[in-house]
Amino acid sequence: MHLMNRAAQPMIQIIRAIRPEDLARPTPCAEFDVRKLISHMLYWGPSLVAAAYKRAPELPAVPETEADLAAGDWAAALESQTVRLAEAWSRPEAWEGTASLGGPTELPASLIGGMAVGELVIHGWDLARATGQEPVWDGELIEFVHDEVAKTALQGREMGVYGPEVEVPEPASLLEKALGLTGRDPR
């Protein structure tokens, strides 16, 4: 899907602008500072890539400390993973049939693909907000992300993946509305 590449490019720019001193900054994703959000993305990214190929993921160790991130060159690792994610989900067959995130439960591949695109945009926004960046995503991509988040928001809240919905006053962009659905205050 061409939207995956359009989600990945701003994420790569965000990653390149994060400085080591930014790692302890809080993010809008309440349980994560920048370091922990990067660790989260490095941990779950391989599962999202593997799902696109309909195979079991090889889960990496989660870097927890600044030393772990520095030693592992987290920026290069996260950028490389973002590129792999975009390549994997840019293939039309990735969106067909069912796939798994590593457990026994099979889900529609299109649902997992939507989650992957959303991960890049929503967590990209989290990282950008935490580090003083203002990325721009195109309207078609944001419309897709909003629609995907709207489809899964209730389930995401029930699973503890999203916080309680944040009312976003008008006028609000679709990105702001999607962020509100995930429990983030975009303003």
Backbone as CSV, one residue per row, in Angstrom:
resi,resn,N_x,N_y,N_z,CA_x,CA_y,CA_z,C_x,C_y,C_z
1,MET,0.846,-1.185,0.000,0.000,0.000,0.000,0.886,1.240,0.000
2,HIS,0.633,2.117,-0.913,1.455,3.316,-1.065,1.422,4.213,0.161
3,LEU,0.383,4.128,0.969,0.285,4.956,2.169,1.372,4.623,3.189
4,MET,1.817,3.377,3.220,2.847,2.989,4.179,4.135,3.779,3.952
5,ASN,4.535,3.931,2.705,5.737,4.713,2.425,5.551,6.171,2.826
6,ARG,4.334,6.685,2.647,4.071,8.079,3.004,4.007,8.268,4.519
7,ALA,3.770,7.211,5.250,3.844,7.267,6.713,5.294,7.138,7.178
8,ALA,6.072,6.345,6.452,7.456,6.077,6.862,8.377,7.276,6.670
9,GLN,8.205,8.032,5.607,9.138,9.132,5.336,9.165,10.185,6.439
10,PRO,8.025,10.685,6.915,8.094,11.622,8.043,8.681,10.976,9.305
11,MET,8.376,9.683,9.540,8.935,9.009,10.710,10.456,8.995,10.651
12,ILE,11.004,8.727,9.484,12.461,8.717,9.344,13.035,10.096,9.655
13,GLN,12.384,11.141,9.206,12.851,12.499,9.512,12.766,12.777,11.013
14,ILE,11.717,12.299,11.654,11.566,12.470,13.105,12.700,11.757,13.830
15,ILE,12.965,10.522,13.450,14.030,9.736,14.079,15.363,10.461,13.954
16,ARG,15.671,10.954,12.771,16.955,11.612,12.531,17.140,12.878,13.356
17,ALA,16.047,13.492,13.787,16.139,14.740,14.556,16.142,14.525,16.073
18,ILE,15.964,13.291,16.531,15.980,13.020,17.972,17.430,12.987,18.444
19,ARG,17.694,13.753,19.498,19.042,13.825,20.064,19.122,12.944,21.312
20,PRO,20.315,12.499,21.678,20.449,11.670,22.883,19.848,12.323,24.131
21,GLU,19.952,13.626,24.243,19.394,14.299,25.424,17.866,14.311,25.424
22,ASP,17.234,13.942,24.306,15.771,13.871,24.224,15.204,12.575,24.808
23,LEU,16.045,11.582,25.041,15.554,10.250,25.406,14.735,10.217,26.692
24,ALA,14.993,11.106,27.613,14.252,11.108,28.885,13.005,11.989,28.847
25,ARG,12.739,12.647,27.736,11.567,13.523,27.647,10.275,12.709,27.668
26,PRO,9.236,13.236,28.330,7.943,12.540,28.310,7.300,12.661,26.931
27,THR,6.481,11.683,26.593,5.726,11.727,25.343,4.236,11.822,25.677
28,PRO,3.400,12.167,24.711,1.948,12.153,24.936,1.396,10.753,25.209
29,CYS,2.148,9.733,24.889,1.769,8.352,25.185,2.153,8.128,26.652
30,ALA,1.186,8.232,27.545,1.396,8.417,28.977,2.436,7.497,29.621
31,GLU,2.473,6.232,29.261,3.396,5.330,29.960,4.814,5.343,29.399
32,PHE,5.076,6.129,28.362,6.379,6.109,27.707,7.055,7.475,27.701
33,ASP,8.353,7.480,28.051,9.180,8.617,27.679,9.744,8.269,26.293
34,VAL,10.554,9.129,25.726,11.071,8.885,24.370,11.820,7.563,24.320
35,ARG,12.667,7.310,25.313,13.457,6.069,25.355,12.551,4.840,25.343
36,LYS,11.538,4.834,26.203,10.660,3.665,26.297,9.784,3.512,25.061
37,LEU,9.412,4.615,24.441,8.624,4.517,23.207,9.473,3.942,22.078
38,ILE,10.724,4.370,21.994,11.636,3.796,20.995,11.810,2.297,21.259
39,SER,11.988,1.920,22.523,12.117,0.498,22.873,10.876,-0.278,22.470
40,HIS,9.707,0.300,22.742,8.437,-0.323,22.355,8.390,-0.549,20.841
41,MET,8.767,0.457,20.087,8.720,0.344,18.622,9.736,-0.674,18.116
42,LEU,10.930,-0.684,18.710,11.936,-1.663,18.294,11.509,-3.087,18.641
43,TYR,10.752,-3.239,19.717,10.284,-4.565,20.107,9.163,-5.069,19.204
44,TRP,8.141,-4.230,18.956,6.966,-4.677,18.208,7.131,-4.591,16.695
45,GLY,8.049,-3.792,16.224,8.250,-3.646,14.780,8.472,-4.955,14.043
46,PRO,9.341,-5.849,14.561,9.544,-7.123,13.868,8.264,-7.949,13.740
47,SER,7.369,-7.867,14.715,6.097,-8.590,14.620,5.240,-8.041,13.499
48,LEU,5.229,-6.713,13.357,4.447,-6.088,12.286,5.031,-6.429,10.911
49,VAL,6.362,-6.475,10.822,7.004,-6.859,9.554,6.697,-8.314,9.240
50,ALA,6.874,-9.191,10.212,6.639,-10.624,9.991,5.195,-10.891,9.582
51,ALA,4.261,-10.152,10.169,2.845,-10.351,9.823,2.601,-10.064,8.346
52,ALA,3.308,-9.091,7.795,3.141,-8.774,6.370,3.578,-9.933,5.484
53,TYR,4.527,-10.734,5.978,5.023,-11.887,5.225,4.363,-13.195,5.670
54,LYS,3.403,-13.087,6.620,2.671,-14.257,7.134,3.612,-15.277,7.771
55,ARG,4.581,-14.785,8.548,5.505,-15.689,9.243,5.633,-15.268,10.702
56,ALA,6.189,-16.143,11.515,6.372,-15.859,12.939,7.508,-14.856,13.117
57,PRO,7.336,-13.926,14.038,8.377,-12.926,14.258,9.507,-13.462,15.129
58,GLU,10.662,-12.842,14.982,11.773,-13.071,15.895,11.851,-11.811,16.745
59,LEU,11.413,-11.917,17.992,11.349,-10.738,18.842,12.710,-10.433,19.443
60,PRO,13.132,-9.170,19.341,14.431,-8.772,19.893,14.327,-8.509,21.387
61,ALA,15.490,-8.384,22.014,15.512,-7.929,23.406,15.108,-6.458,23.404
62,VAL,14.458,-6.028,24.455,13.998,-4.642,24.541,15.069,-3.812,25.237
63,PRO,15.625,-2.800,24.543,16.598,-1.930,25.212,15.875,-1.049,26.232
64,GLU,16.290,-1.126,27.481,15.595,-0.403,28.547,16.298,0.881,28.973
65,THR,17.607,0.907,28.910,18.335,2.053,29.450,18.937,2.886,28.334
66,GLU,19.346,4.101,28.698,19.999,4.967,27.716,21.263,4.310,27.185
67,ALA,21.997,3.616,28.076,23.209,2.925,27.644,22.871,1.833,26.630
68,ASP,21.779,1.095,26.884,21.359,0.056,25.941,21.035,0.669,24.581
69,LEU,20.311,1.777,24.598,19.950,2.418,23.334,21.189,2.945,22.618
70,ALA,22.082,3.590,23.349,23.293,4.143,22.734,24.159,3.021,22.172
71,ALA,24.323,1.946,22.970,25.163,0.835,22.537,24.590,0.164,21.297
72,GLY,23.291,0.157,21.176,22.652,-0.513,20.054,22.418,0.386,18.859
73,ASP,22.851,1.652,18.916,22.593,2.624,17.860,21.114,2.619,17.488
74,TRP,20.296,3.006,18.454,18.850,2.961,18.323,18.332,3.730,17.118
75,ALA,18.946,4.855,16.779,18.425,5.645,15.653,18.550,4.863,14.351
76,ALA,19.708,4.259,14.125,19.897,3.472,12.907,18.974,2.257,12.913
77,ALA,18.824,1.627,14.095,17.963,0.451,14.183,16.509,0.819,13.917
78,LEU,16.036,1.923,14.482,14.640,2.311,14.284,14.394,2.785,12.856
79,GLU,15.349,3.482,12.280,15.189,3.898,10.885,15.161,2.679,9.965
80,SER,16.062,1.740,10.185,16.099,0.528,9.373,14.805,-0.264,9.515
81,GLN,14.316,-0.365,10.747,13.066,-1.078,10.971,11.906,-0.376,10.274
82,THR,11.891,0.945,10.290,10.839,1.706,9.612,10.862,1.426,8.114
83,VAL,12.046,1.360,7.541,12.184,1.045,6.109,11.673,-0.371,5.838
84,ARG,12.051,-1.336,6.687,11.576,-2.730,6.502,10.065,-2.812,6.624
85,LEU,9.505,-2.083,7.568,8.060,-2.065,7.763,7.371,-1.513,6.520
86,ALA,7.902,-0.427,5.984,7.313,0.171,4.782,7.415,-0.778,3.596
87,GLU,8.564,-1.409,3.436,8.732,-2.365,2.331,7.761,-3.538,2.473
88,ALA,7.643,-4.065,3.689,6.798,-5.238,3.915,5.336,-4.943,3.607
89,TRP,4.832,-3.808,4.078,3.414,-3.482,3.922,3.121,-2.711,2.646
90,SER,4.129,-2.461,1.823,3.894,-1.834,0.520,3.538,-2.879,-0.538
91,ARG,3.672,-4.131,-0.188,3.323,-5.229,-1.091,1.828,-5.495,-0.999
92,PRO,1.091,-5.498,-2.104,-0.367,-5.729,-2.052,-0.746,-7.028,-1.344
93,GLU,0.028,-8.089,-1.527,-0.321,-9.372,-0.907,-0.209,-9.345,0.619
94,ALA,0.520,-8.383,1.164,0.611,-8.271,2.622,-0.757,-8.000,3.233
95,TRP,-1.617,-7.302,2.500,-2.923,-6.870,2.995,-4.013,-7.922,2.802
96,GLU,-3.662,-9.063,2.209,-4.646,-10.094,1.891,-4.635,-11.207,2.935
97,GLY,-5.780,-11.825,3.131,-5.872,-12.984,4.014,-5.781,-12.616,5.477
98,THR,-5.187,-13.536,6.240,-5.027,-13.327,7.675,-3.549,-13.389,8.026
99,ALA,-3.238,-12.894,9.216,-1.861,-12.900,9.706,-1.915,-12.882,11.230
100,SER,-0.763,-13.040,11.828,-0.659,-13.065,13.284,0.460,-12.132,13.720
101,LEU,0.341,-11.640,14.931,1.412,-10.823,15.516,2.321,-11.676,16.398
102,GLY,2.292,-12.975,16.190,3.168,-13.878,16.919,2.442,-14.843,17.834
103,GLY,1.201,-14.543,18.144,0.414,-15.439,18.988,-0.435,-16.357,18.133
104,PRO,-1.300,-17.134,18.773,-2.124,-18.079,18.027,-3.299,-17.430,17.290
105,THR,-3.632,-16.200,17.649,-4.797,-15.551,17.063,-4.474,-14.982,15.685
106,GLU,-5.276,-15.386,14.723,-5.165,-14.847,13.370,-6.116,-13.655,13.254
107,LEU,-5.654,-12.611,12.620,-6.447,-11.409,12.391,-6.456,-11.103,10.902
108,PRO,-7.425,-10.345,10.439,-7.360,-9.921,9.042,-6.046,-9.153,8.808
109,ALA,-5.352,-9.507,7.762,-4.080,-8.841,7.462,-4.285,-7.338,7.283
110,SER,-5.422,-6.952,6.720,-5.684,-5.521,6.528,-5.787,-4.780,7.861
111,LEU,-6.262,-5.455,8.894,-6.327,-4.849,10.226,-4.920,-4.606,10.764
112,ILE,-4.056,-5.612,10.620,-2.672,-5.470,11.092,-1.947,-4.411,10.261
113,GLY,-2.185,-4.381,8.956,-1.576,-3.350,8.117,-2.005,-1.955,8.544
114,GLY,-3.285,-1.813,8.861,-3.773,-0.528,9.357,-3.114,-0.149,10.666
115,MET,-2.894,-1.146,11.535,-2.184,-0.896,12.795,-0.759,-0.441,12.518
116,ALA,-0.108,-1.049,11.547,1.277,-0.698,11.225,1.380,0.738,10.725
117,VAL,0.477,1.130,9.840,0.471,2.518,9.353,0.198,3.457,10.522
118,GLY,-0.778,3.095,11.359,-1.107,3.910,12.515,0.044,4.038,13.496
119,GLU,0.800,2.965,13.686,1.968,3.019,14.569,2.941,4.099,14.115
120,LEU,3.192,4.153,12.814,4.149,5.143,12.318,3.634,6.563,12.497
121,VAL,2.362,6.773,12.247,1.821,8.132,12.351,1.595,8.521,13.812
122,ILE,0.903,7.693,14.569,0.566,8.058,15.947,1.827,8.115,16.819
123,HIS,2.653,7.080,16.763,3.892,7.131,17.563,4.887,8.124,16.975
124,GLY,4.833,8.342,15.666,5.650,9.410,15.085,5.262,10.759,15.664
125,TRP,3.944,10.976,15.785,3.467,12.223,16.385,3.920,12.310,17.842
126,ASP,3.832,11.184,18.588,4.286,11.174,19.981,5.751,11.611,20.081
127,LEU,6.593,11.009,19.257,8.023,11.332,19.285,8.267,12.778,18.858
128,ALA,7.558,13.212,17.837,7.726,14.582,17.353,7.314,15.583,18.422
129,ARG,6.171,15.352,19.035,5.680,16.267,20.077,6.679,16.330,21.231
130,ALA,7.215,15.178,21.622,8.150,15.122,22.749,9.467,15.816,22.455
131,THR,9.829,15.894,21.183,11.142,16.443,20.820,11.050,17.769,20.071
132,GLY,9.893,18.402,20.111,9.738,19.733,19.533,9.705,19.781,18.017
133,GLN,9.270,18.705,17.392,9.196,18.665,15.934,7.748,18.821,15.475
134,GLU,7.573,19.236,14.234,6.232,19.390,13.663,6.170,18.727,12.296
135,PRO,6.026,17.407,12.278,5.972,16.696,10.996,4.660,16.973,10.272
136,VAL,4.677,16.721,8.981,3.481,16.896,8.160,3.235,15.587,7.411
137,TRP,2.015,15.093,7.553,1.587,13.923,6.799,0.506,14.370,5.834
138,ASP,0.409,13.714,4.691,-0.576,14.149,3.695,-1.990,13.749,4.104
139,GLY,-2.953,14.433,3.528,-4.358,14.276,3.888,-4.914,12.889,3.658
140,GLU,-4.570,12.252,2.551,-5.079,10.907,2.276,-4.587,9.918,3.334
141,LEU,-3.327,10.045,3.724,-2.768,9.178,4.759,-3.488,9.400,6.087
142,ILE,-3.683,10.650,6.471,-4.338,10.948,7.741,-5.787,10.467,7.722
143,GLU,-6.455,10.585,6.594,-7.827,10.070,6.489,-7.849,8.562,6.733
144,PHE,-6.893,7.854,6.146,-6.791,6.409,6.338,-6.541,6.084,7.817
145,VAL,-5.578,6.775,8.431,-5.250,6.514,9.838,-6.459,6.795,10.730
146,HIS,-7.136,7.907,10.486,-8.323,8.223,11.286,-9.359,7.110,11.166
147,ASP,-9.625,6.662,9.954,-10.618,5.604,9.744,-10.207,4.308,10.445
148,GLU,-8.924,3.961,10.377,-8.438,2.735,11.028,-8.550,2.850,12.543
149,VAL,-8.163,3.988,13.094,-8.247,4.190,14.545,-9.709,4.163,14.984
150,ALA,-10.594,4.806,14.212,-12.014,4.836,14.570,-12.594,3.421,14.614
151,LYS,-12.145,2.542,13.711,-12.649,1.162,13.679,-12.228,0.355,14.905
152,THR,-11.062,0.679,15.459,-10.502,-0.157,16.522,-10.402,0.552,17.874
153,ALA,-10.870,1.789,17.974,-10.672,2.575,19.198,-11.311,1.925,20.420
154,LEU,-12.537,1.467,20.309,-13.212,0.859,21.457,-12.453,-0.384,21.917
155,GLN,-12.113,-1.241,20.977,-11.362,-2.447,21.321,-10.004,-2.076,21.905
156,GLY,-9.354,-1.053,21.339,-8.062,-0.606,21.855,-8.154,-0.124,23.290
157,ARG,-9.231,0.585,23.620,-9.429,1.032,24.998,-9.683,-0.157,25.921
158,GLU,-10.495,-1.113,25.461,-10.790,-2.304,26.268,-9.529,-3.119,26.552
159,MET,-8.603,-3.128,25.608,-7.361,-3.877,25.765,-6.291,-3.082,26.507
160,GLY,-6.557,-1.812,26.792,-5.577,-0.980,27.475,-4.520,-0.398,26.549
161,VAL,-4.710,-0.557,25.238,-3.768,-0.012,24.264,-3.969,1.496,24.125
162,TYR,-5.214,1.940,24.197,-5.552,3.359,24.127,-6.086,3.806,25.475
163,GLY,-5.858,5.080,25.780,-6.449,5.667,26.969,-7.876,6.088,26.681
164,PRO,-8.549,6.654,27.684,-9.908,7.148,27.466,-9.913,8.205,26.359
165,GLU,-10.982,8.209,25.574,-11.086,9.160,24.469,-11.001,10.589,24.993
166,VAL,-10.256,11.422,24.274,-10.123,12.839,24.601,-11.007,13.614,23.633
167,GLU,-11.939,14.384,24.184,-12.788,15.236,23.342,-11.912,16.309,22.699
168,VAL,-11.976,16.409,21.396,-11.186,17.398,20.669,-12.147,18.445,20.126
169,PRO,-12.044,19.690,20.625,-12.994,20.713,20.180,-12.778,21.092,18.719
170,GLU,-13.866,21.497,18.089,-13.807,21.977,16.708,-13.274,23.409,16.706
171,PRO,-12.618,23.839,15.667,-12.291,23.023,14.495,-11.114,22.112,14.812
172,ALA,-11.227,20.886,14.392,-10.175,19.908,14.634,-9.827,19.208,13.331
173,SER,-8.558,18.957,13.143,-8.123,18.221,11.961,-8.409,16.733,12.174
174,LEU,-8.364,15.961,11.103,-8.543,14.511,11.232,-7.438,13.891,12.081
175,LEU,-6.225,14.422,11.975,-5.142,13.912,12.822,-5.482,14.161,14.284
176,GLU,-5.940,15.359,14.621,-6.311,15.654,16.003,-7.427,14.740,16.478
177,LYS,-8.395,14.471,15.622,-9.498,13.568,15.989,-8.988,12.143,16.211
178,ALA,-8.081,11.685,15.346,-7.506,10.346,15.519,-6.721,10.279,16.829
179,LEU,-5.956,11.304,17.127,-5.195,11.333,18.372,-6.139,11.289,19.574
180,GLY,-7.227,12.053,19.516,-8.200,12.037,20.599,-8.796,10.653,20.798
181,LEU,-9.055,9.942,19.708,-9.604,8.590,19.807,-8.629,7.639,20.510
182,THR,-7.326,7.908,20.394,-6.327,7.051,21.030,-6.044,7.455,22.465
183,GLY,-6.731,8.512,22.948,-6.516,8.942,24.320,-5.467,10.027,24.475
184,ARG,-5.063,10.635,23.377,-4.061,11.700,23.420,-4.749,13.053,23.270
185,ASP,-4.216,14.044,23.945,-4.703,15.410,23.784,-3.814,16.101,22.764
186,PRO,-4.313,16.320,21.563,-3.470,16.882,20.502,-3.091,18.347,20.711
187,ARG,-3.743,18.988,21.655,-3.486,20.423,21.846,-2.761,20.663,23.130
